[in-house]
Amino acid sequence: MIDYSPFWKTLSKSAESTYTLINKHHISSSTLDKLRKNKPLNTTTLNDLCRILSCQIQDICRYIPSEDDQML
């Protein structure tokens, strides 16, 4: 599973807030809800967040092996 808890730590250390992400950078509230609930995001959104927060992908998300992962 992809875990977005690093995003929240990175956001708290940045000059940005959920308010500025929504109102200044036009990140939707539904995207923030997906981040809260560890729901899938597309790579364009991840790229935008890395650009806005001036960080690396590992500062946004991490992979945690899970028994619930879909079998290939």
CNS distance restraints for C-alpha pairs under 8 A (distance, minus, plus):
assign (resid   1 and name CA) (resid  63 and name CA) 5.75 0.50 0.50
assign (resid   1 and name CA) (resid  64 and name CA) 5.26 0.50 0.50
assign (resid   1 and name CA) (resid  65 and name CA) 6.01 0.50 0.50
assign (resid   1 and name CA) (resid  66 and name CA) 6.04 0.50 0.50
assign (resid   1 and name CA) (resid  68 and name CA) 7.90 0.50 0.50
assign (resid   1 and name CA) (resid  69 and name CA) 6.33 0.50 0.50
assign (resid   2 and name CA) (resid  38 and name CA) 6.51 0.50 0.50
assign (resid   2 and name CA) (resid  39 and name CA) 7.96 0.50 0.50
assign (resid   2 and name CA) (resid  40 and name CA) 7.81 0.50 0.50
assign (resid   2 and name CA) (resid  61 and name CA) 6.53 0.50 0.50
assign (resid   2 and name CA) (resid  62 and name CA) 5.70 0.50 0.50
assign (resid   2 and name CA) (resid  63 and name CA) 4.68 0.50 0.50
assign (resid   2 and name CA) (resid  64 and name CA) 6.22 0.50 0.50
assign (resid   3 and name CA) (resid  38 and name CA) 5.60 0.50 0.50
assign (resid   3 and name CA) (resid  61 and name CA) 5.51 0.50 0.50
assign (resid   3 and name CA) (resid  62 and name CA) 5.33 0.50 0.50
assign (resid   3 and name CA) (resid  63 and name CA) 6.17 0.50 0.50
assign (resid   3 and name CA) (resid  64 and name CA) 6.83 0.50 0.50
assign (resid   4 and name CA) (resid   8 and name CA) 7.29 0.50 0.50
assign (resid   4 and name CA) (resid  35 and name CA) 5.81 0.50 0.50
assign (resid   4 and name CA) (resid  36 and name CA) 7.27 0.50 0.50
assign (resid   4 and name CA) (resid  38 and name CA) 5.89 0.50 0.50
assign (resid   4 and name CA) (resid  60 and name CA) 5.95 0.50 0.50
assign (resid   4 and name CA) (resid  61 and name CA) 4.45 0.50 0.50
assign (resid   4 and name CA) (resid  62 and name CA) 6.66 0.50 0.50
assign (resid   5 and name CA) (resid   9 and name CA) 6.79 0.50 0.50
assign (resid   5 and name CA) (resid  36 and name CA) 7.97 0.50 0.50
assign (resid   5 and name CA) (resid  60 and name CA) 7.42 0.50 0.50
assign (resid   5 and name CA) (resid  61 and name CA) 6.71 0.50 0.50
assign (resid   6 and name CA) (resid  10 and name CA) 6.10 0.50 0.50
assign (resid   6 and name CA) (resid  58 and name CA) 7.36 0.50 0.50
assign (resid   6 and name CA) (resid  59 and name CA) 5.35 0.50 0.50
assign (resid   6 and name CA) (resid  60 and name CA) 5.09 0.50 0.50
assign (resid   6 and name CA) (resid  61 and name CA) 5.59 0.50 0.50
assign (resid   6 and name CA) (resid  62 and name CA) 7.38 0.50 0.50
assign (resid   7 and name CA) (resid  11 and name CA) 5.96 0.50 0.50
assign (resid   7 and name CA) (resid  35 and name CA) 7.94 0.50 0.50
assign (resid   7 and name CA) (resid  59 and name CA) 5.95 0.50 0.50
assign (resid   7 and name CA) (resid  60 and name CA) 4.02 0.50 0.50
assign (resid   7 and name CA) (resid  61 and name CA) 6.28 0.50 0.50
assign (resid   8 and name CA) (resid  12 and name CA) 6.14 0.50 0.50
assign (resid   8 and name CA) (resid  60 and name CA) 7.80 0.50 0.50
assign (resid   9 and name CA) (resid  13 and name CA) 6.46 0.50 0.50
assign (resid  10 and name CA) (resid  14 and name CA) 6.33 0.50 0.50
assign (resid  10 and name CA) (resid  53 and name CA) 7.69 0.50 0.50
assign (resid  10 and name CA) (resid  59 and name CA) 6.18 0.50 0.50
assign (resid  10 and name CA) (resid  60 and name CA) 7.13 0.50 0.50
assign (resid  11 and name CA) (resid  15 and name CA) 7.73 0.50 0.50
assign (resid  11 and name CA) (resid  16 and name CA) 6.41 0.50 0.50
assign (resid  11 and name CA) (resid  17 and name CA) 6.59 0.50 0.50
assign (resid  11 and name CA) (resid  53 and name CA) 7.25 0.50 0.50
assign (resid  12 and name CA) (resid  16 and name CA) 7.70 0.50 0.50
assign (resid  12 and name CA) (resid  17 and name CA) 7.34 0.50 0.50
assign (resid  14 and name CA) (resid  53 and name CA) 6.77 0.50 0.50
assign (resid  16 and name CA) (resid  20 and name CA) 5.86 0.50 0.50
assign (resid  16 and name CA) (resid  21 and name CA) 6.80 0.50 0.50
assign (resid  16 and name CA) (resid  53 and name CA) 7.49 0.50 0.50
assign (resid  17 and name CA) (resid  21 and name CA) 6.14 0.50 0.50
assign (resid  18 and name CA) (resid  22 and name CA) 6.21 0.50 0.50
assign (resid  18 and name CA) (resid  32 and name CA) 7.78 0.50 0.50
assign (resid  19 and name CA) (resid  23 and name CA) 5.99 0.50 0.50
assign (resid  19 and name CA) (resid  24 and name CA) 7.87 0.50 0.50
assign (resid  20 and name CA) (resid  24 and name CA) 4.92 0.50 0.50
assign (resid  20 and name CA) (resid  25 and name CA) 6.51 0.50 0.50
assign (resid  21 and name CA) (resid  25 and name CA) 4.90 0.50 0.50
assign (resid  21 and name CA) (resid  26 and name CA) 6.16 0.50 0.50
assign (resid  21 and name CA) (resid  27 and name CA) 5.36 0.50 0.50
assign (resid  21 and name CA) (resid  28 and name CA) 7.97 0.50 0.50
assign (resid  22 and name CA) (resid  26 and name CA) 4.75 0.50 0.50
assign (resid  22 and name CA) (resid  27 and name CA) 4.69 0.50 0.50
assign (resid  22 and name CA) (resid  28 and name CA) 5.71 0.50 0.50
assign (resid  22 and name CA) (resid  29 and name CA) 6.58 0.50 0.50
assign (resid  23 and name CA) (resid  27 and name CA) 7.63 0.50 0.50
assign (resid  25 and name CA) (resid  52 and name CA) 7.77 0.50 0.50
assign (resid  27 and name CA) (resid  31 and name CA) 6.67 0.50 0.50
assign (resid  27 and name CA) (resid  32 and name CA) 7.60 0.50 0.50
assign (resid  28 and name CA) (resid  32 and name CA) 6.67 0.50 0.50
assign (resid  29 and name CA) (resid  33 and name CA) 6.17 0.50 0.50
assign (resid  30 and name CA) (resid  34 and name CA) 6.22 0.50 0.50
assign (resid  31 and name CA) (resid  35 and name CA) 6.32 0.50 0.50
assign (resid  31 and name CA) (resid  41 and name CA) 7.61 0.50 0.50
assign (resid  32 and name CA) (resid  36 and name CA) 6.24 0.50 0.50
assign (resid  33 and name CA) (resid  37 and name CA) 6.24 0.50 0.50
assign (resid  34 and name CA) (resid  38 and name CA) 5.79 0.50 0.50
assign (resid  34 and name CA) (resid  39 and name CA) 4.73 0.50 0.50
assign (resid  34 and name CA) (resid  40 and name CA) 6.90 0.50 0.50
assign (resid  34 and name CA) (resid  41 and name CA) 7.26 0.50 0.50
assign (resid  35 and name CA) (resid  39 and name CA) 6.34 0.50 0.50
assign (resid  35 and name CA) (resid  41 and name CA) 7.97 0.50 0.50
assign (resid  41 and name CA) (resid  45 and name CA) 6.60 0.50 0.50
assign (resid  41 and name CA) (resid  46 and name CA) 7.14 0.50 0.50
assign (resid  42 and name CA) (resid  46 and name CA) 6.60 0.50 0.50
assign (resid  43 and name CA) (resid  47 and name CA) 5.99 0.50 0.50
assign (resid  44 and name CA) (resid  48 and name CA) 6.18 0.50 0.50
assign (resid  45 and name CA) (resid  49 and name CA) 6.22 0.50 0.50
assign (resid  46 and name CA) (resid  50 and name CA) 6.22 0.50 0.50
assign (resid  46 and name CA) (resid  57 and name CA) 7.30 0.50 0.50
assign (resid  46 and name CA) (resid  60 and name CA) 7.56 0.50 0.50
assign (resid  47 and name CA) (resid  51 and name CA) 6.18 0.50 0.50
assign (resid  47 and name CA) (resid  57 and name CA) 7.91 0.50 0.50
assign (resid  48 and name CA) (resid  52 and name CA) 6.05 0.50 0.50
assign (resid  49 and name CA) (resid  53 and name CA) 5.95 0.50 0.50
assign (resid  49 and name CA) (resid  60 and name CA) 7.73 0.50 0.50
assign (resid  50 and name CA) (resid  54 and name CA) 5.48 0.50 0.50
assign (resid  50 and name CA) (resid  55 and name CA) 4.95 0.50 0.50
assign (resid  50 and name CA) (resid  56 and name CA) 5.91 0.50 0.50
assign (resid  50 and name CA) (resid  57 and name CA) 6.40 0.50 0.50
assign (resid  50 and name CA) (resid  60 and name CA) 7.31 0.50 0.50
assign (resid  51 and name CA) (resid  55 and name CA) 6.83 0.50 0.50
assign (resid  55 and name CA) (resid  59 and name CA) 6.17 0.50 0.50
assign (resid  55 and name CA) (resid  60 and name CA) 7.92 0.50 0.50
assign (resid  56 and name CA) (resid  60 and name CA) 7.17 0.50 0.50
assign (resid  57 and name CA) (resid  61 and name CA) 6.34 0.50 0.50
assign (resid  58 and name CA) (resid  62 and name CA) 5.96 0.50 0.50
assign (resid  65 and name CA) (resid  69 and name CA) 7.46 0.50 0.50
